[in-house]
């Protein structure tokens, strides 16, 4: 039988790197949507799936492994939410 000792409040550099890379991409998408007033190349279904993924990450951090990485999940989730709102603005 294996014994696993969980280390609380230890942040993963790989998780942080992934969230930072995605986080740097969203402002470009938001800027493009805002300036072009077009939805070309956008999928609202994709945006909702990504948003749901960030919500799941936030829930995981809240209930199972709380650390400061939750801030990156929240920031990225808000940027995706802004992109979703711009999608609906640009739809008409």
Secondary structure, 3 states (H helix, E strand, C coil): CCCCCCCCCCCCHHHHHHHHHHHHHHHHHHHHHHHHCCCCCCCHHHHHHHHHHHHHHHHHHHHCCCCCCHHHHHHHHHHHHHHHHHHHHHHC
